[in-house]
Structures are given as structure tokens and as C-alpha cells.
């Protein structure tokens, strides 16, 4: 019998700072870029979803989503959405991550929680 080892399962680091988590970048004319970032996770498989009012934002509206390697053999993924200032005020945005290292789905809300 052959034993296969996949290595350790490192925890997903998903914080609230612009470097790791959920952020917005405001523009005077265009509104804002809403960005969801998961970084420092292993193994590589992750489900990172950007939600608007609890519903997944369609893929054709999102930029990014590529899985990128880090120098320490962990991975990162970023998804971004361009929104107007009006959309940013009218809707609630959530970043959801599902990963093997997490017991449950991890939700991070932009601004305050919607409920």
C-alpha cells in the first residue's frame, strides 16, 4: 500500500486590512473598486466569492480571480468589482471564502453587517 502525503494544511489568512481582506479604493469620477483578497493559504484550492446583497456578483463583472503563488509556497487570490458611488451606498458587499483549513465559510462584510 502506498502512502500519499499532501503536506500540512496552513490556515487561511483573511483579515480586514487593504493588504489582506476586503477594501475599497475610491475614485473622484468612477466611484470605487471593491476588492476581496485571500492570501497565505495552502493547499491551493479555494472558493472566493464576492456577493452583492447576499447574491454572487456575475463573473463577467469581476476582474481578477487568478490563483497566484507566494514566495513561501502559499497562495493568494484577489477579486475586484468597479462600482459607482451610488451603488456603494445602496448595496451591501460581502467577501466569502471557503477553504479546507476553515471549519466554516468565512464572511467579511464591507462596512457594517447588512442585518
C-alpha positions as CSV (number, residue, x, y, z in Angstrom):
1,X,0.0,0.0,0.0
2,X,1.4,3.4,-1.0
3,X,1.1,6.3,1.5
4,X,0.5,9.7,-0.1
5,X,1.2,12.9,1.9
6,X,-0.1,16.2,0.8
7,X,1.8,18.3,3.4
8,X,0.4,20.5,6.1
9,X,-2.9,22.4,5.8
10,X,-2.0,26.0,6.6
11,X,-4.7,28.3,7.8
12,X,-6.3,30.9,5.5
13,X,-5.3,34.4,6.5
14,X,-8.1,36.7,5.6
15,X,-8.0,40.0,7.5
16,X,-9.6,43.4,7.3
17,X,-6.6,45.5,6.1
18,X,-6.2,46.6,2.5
19,X,-3.4,44.0,2.1
20,X,-5.5,41.1,3.2
21,X,-9.2,41.1,3.3
22,X,-11.8,43.5,1.9
23,X,-11.2,47.0,0.8
24,X,-12.4,49.8,-1.4
25,X,-10.4,52.3,-3.4
26,X,-12.4,55.5,-4.1
27,X,-12.1,57.5,-7.3
28,X,-13.5,61.0,-7.8
29,X,-15.2,60.2,-11.1
30,X,-15.8,56.4,-11.2
31,X,-16.9,55.6,-7.6
32,X,-14.9,52.8,-6.1
33,X,-13.2,49.5,-6.6
34,X,-14.3,46.8,-4.2
35,X,-11.6,44.2,-3.7
36,X,-11.7,40.8,-1.9
37,X,-8.3,39.3,-1.1
38,X,-7.4,35.9,0.4
39,X,-3.7,35.4,1.0
40,X,-1.4,32.9,2.7
41,X,-3.5,29.8,2.2
42,X,-2.5,26.2,1.4
43,X,-3.5,23.9,-0.3
44,X,-4.3,25.9,-3.4
45,X,-8.0,25.1,-3.8
46,X,-10.2,28.0,-2.6
47,X,-13.7,29.3,-3.3
48,X,-13.6,33.1,-3.1
49,X,-16.9,34.8,-3.8
50,X,-17.9,38.4,-4.0
51,X,-21.5,39.0,-3.0
52,X,-23.8,42.0,-3.6
53,X,-26.8,42.0,-1.2
54,X,-26.2,38.3,-0.5
55,X,-26.1,37.2,-4.2
56,X,-23.0,36.3,-6.1
57,X,-21.8,39.0,-8.4
58,X,-21.7,37.6,-12.0
59,X,-18.2,36.6,-13.2
60,X,-18.4,38.9,-16.2
61,X,-18.5,41.9,-13.8
62,X,-15.5,40.8,-11.8
63,X,-11.8,41.3,-12.6
64,X,-9.1,39.1,-11.2
65,X,-9.8,35.6,-9.8
66,X,-6.4,34.1,-10.8
67,X,-4.7,31.9,-8.3
68,X,-1.2,33.3,-7.7
69,X,1.7,31.6,-5.8
70,X,3.5,33.4,-3.0
71,X,7.2,33.0,-2.3
72,X,6.5,31.0,0.9
73,X,4.7,28.3,-1.1
74,X,1.2,29.6,-0.1
75,X,-1.3,31.1,-2.5
76,X,-3.4,34.2,-2.9
77,X,-6.4,35.2,-4.9
78,X,-8.0,38.7,-5.5
79,X,-11.3,39.6,-7.0
80,X,-12.4,43.2,-7.7
81,X,-15.5,45.0,-8.8
82,X,-15.9,48.5,-10.1
83,X,-19.0,50.2,-8.6
84,X,-20.4,53.7,-8.7
85,X,-20.6,55.9,-5.6
86,X,-24.3,55.3,-5.7
87,X,-24.0,51.5,-5.9
88,X,-21.6,51.6,-3.0
89,X,-24.1,53.4,-0.8
90,X,-27.2,51.4,-2.0
91,X,-25.8,47.8,-1.7
92,X,-24.1,45.6,0.9
93,X,-20.9,43.8,-0.3
94,X,-19.6,40.6,1.3
95,X,-16.4,38.6,0.6
96,X,-16.9,34.9,1.2
97,X,-14.1,32.3,1.5
98,X,-14.4,28.6,1.6
99,X,-11.1,26.6,2.2
100,X,-10.0,23.2,3.6
101,X,-8.3,25.0,6.5
102,X,-11.6,26.6,7.6
103,X,-14.3,24.8,9.6
104,X,-17.0,27.1,8.2
105,X,-17.4,29.6,5.4
106,X,-15.7,32.9,6.3
107,X,-17.7,36.0,5.6
108,X,-16.3,39.6,5.7
109,X,-18.6,42.5,5.3
110,X,-17.6,45.8,3.7
111,X,-18.7,48.5,6.2
112,X,-21.4,47.3,8.6
113,X,-23.2,43.9,8.6
114,X,-26.3,44.0,6.4
115,X,-28.6,42.7,9.2
